[in-house]
Amino acid sequence: MLEQLKKEIYKCNMELPKNGLVYWTSGNVSGRDLKSNLIVIKPSGVMYEEMKPEDMVVVDLDGKVVEGKLEPSSDTASHLYIYRHRSDVNGVVHTHSYYATAFAAVGKPIPACITAIAENFGKEVPIGAYAPIGGEEIGAEVVHSIGDSTAIIMENHGVFTIGSSAHSALKSAVLVEGVAKTYWLALQVGKPKILSDEDVQEHRNWYKTSYGQKK
């Protein structure tokens, strides 16, 4: 079932190591099927190079495995909490990308010091409070603290991103690591200049209405 979504989620998961966002078996991507409201998610603890599209696990919003021979990701409960409480979210990505996770380690957000942050995340990439792994707590904190951003840095843990699809959530995961690296490098040079709230809003509006191909 959901063969096309399985292929999409598999491809998105394979982009994580390709873009240097995970190491070993860490990280995961999930996506929601709009018709059935079922979720396809990466299996737990499987090496990326050994995964196949058919290894993706289908679960319902209560966490029951509907199809799949493998155990779903250990972060499944948090993904499902986000889906249950954000009807606009159809894709969730979790990574431990190096630069963004460095800010998780010190518990600091990434402020809008460059236009790419303003355009994609708003005033800042927010920081979420520490929450234990394995249950719904991380998902609850993501929903509580992410605001209108598509990415959040979870204290002492890593990065969660959301989107209207798995691909859009993946895009945010790639971008947040890029801006985290830029911000870290800027801190080595001096004190970064933060954009005003007005500039942030102007850039975000421009990005939403004018960037890319418009039909």
N, C-alpha and C positions, 0 to 999 in steps of 0.2 A: 504493500500500500504506500501511497504518497511517494512514488518512485522519483518523480521530478524534484520534489522538495528534498528528498534524501540526497540526490545528486548535487543540488545547490548547496546544502549544508555541508556535504563532504568537501566540495570545492572551496567553500569559505574557510573551513577548518584547515585545509591544506595551505591556505594563504598565510596562516599565523606563523609557522616556522619559516616560510618563504620570505616574510617581511621582518623576521627577527623579533617577533613579539612574544614567543614562548620558548621554553627549553624542555627537553625530555618529553614527558607526557602532559605537561601542564597546559592550562588554557582550554577553552571550549567555545563553540558557536552553536546556537540553537535558532530555530525558526518556527513560526506558527503557520499552520494551514488555515486559511481564512474560512473555508467551507466547513470543515469538521471541527475546528478549534483544537486540533491535536498539535502536539509539539514534536519536532524532530531534533534530536540532540546527539552530540558526540558521545561515544562510549567511554567509560572510565578506565584510565590507566593503560590505554593502548597506544603503542608507538605510532606516530603519524605516518611513517613510511610503510607501516603494515596495515593501515586502515583501508577499507574499501567502502564505496557508497552503501552497499548492503549492510555494513556494520553499524550504520546510524540507527539509533533507537527511537521508536515512536512511543510517546507517553501521553496520557491525558492530563488535564489541568490539576488533577489530584495526585499525580505522580505514579499512577498505575501504568505498568508497561503494557502497551497494546500490541506492539510487535517488536521483535528483536531478540537475538540470542545472547547478547552481552548486557552487562549492567550499564545503566545510563551514568552520565557524569556525576561526580560527587557534588557538583554545584546545581544539580537539577532542581532541588527544592527552591533555591533562590531565583533561578530563572522563572519557574512557574509562579512564584509570588509576584514577580514583575508583570508577567502576562495577565494574571488575574486582576491586578490593580491598575494596569495601564492598557486600555483597549486600543490605544493608538500604536502600541509597540508590537511588532511582528518579528523582530530579530534582536537577539541579545548575544553579546560577545564578552568573554572574560579573558584577560591576558595578565602576564607578569612581565611586560616589556620593561627593559632595564631603566631607562631614564624616567619614565612616568612612575615606576614602582619606587624609584629613589625618593620621590616626593611622598609616596605612601609611607615610606620608612620614617620620614621626619614629620609626617602629619601636616603637610602644607599644600594648599591649592596652587594652581598655576594661573596667575593673573593675566589679563589681556594686555600683554606688552607688545604684541605684534598683531597685525590685522587678521592673520589666519586664525588666531584664537577667537577674536571678536566675531568673525564671520561664521565659524563653525560651532563655537561653544558659548558665546556670549561674554559676559563680564569676566568669567574665569572658568577654568575646569575645577569644579568644586571638590572639596575633600569630604568624605563620609566617615563617620565614627567607626571605630573598630567593632567588628561583629564576628562571632565564632563561625567556623566553616561546618558545612554539612546539613544545616537546617535552613529555615526561611529567613533567619536574622539578617543575613547580608542583603537579600532581596528587599526586605522591609526597609533597611537603611538606604539602599539605592533609591527606592521610591520616595522616601522621606526627604532626601537631601539633594537629589540630582537637579531639581528645579526644571528650568527650560533648556538645560544643557543636554547633549546627547552622550556625554561621558562624565564619569565620576571616578576619582581616585579614592580607593578604600584604604583607610589608615591601617598600616602594618600588613597589608595584603597585596593589592594590585589594582587593576583597572577593570571597570565594567562600562560597556557602551550599549546604547539602545538605538533602535531605528525602526522605520516603517517596514523594513525587510532585513534579512540577515546580511545582505550585501551592504545596505546603508549603515548598519551597525559596524560591519567590518571596516568600512571607510573611516568611520570615527575612530576606531581602534588604531588604524594606521596613522591617522592625522594626529591623534593625541600624543603618540610616541614622538612624532616629528617635532611638535611644538614644545614638548617636554625637553627634548635635547637642545633645542634652540634656547629655551629659557635657562637651562643649566649652563650652557656656554656663555650666555649673556651675563650671568652672575659671576663668572670668572673674570669678565672684563670690567664690570662696575655695577652700578645700581640701575636695573632696567627701568625705562620710562613707561609708566602705565597709561593706557589710553583712557580718556574721559568717558563717562557713561554716555554722553552724547555721541562721541565718535564710535563707541562700541555699537550703539543702536543704528547709526548711519551705515556702518559697514555690514552689520547683520541684515538690515533691510535690503541693501544693495545685493548682497550675496543671494538672498532668497528670491529676489525679483529679476535680477539681471545676469547672474553668472550661468554659464553653460548654454546648451542649445535649447531654444524655446520653440514649441510648436505653435 
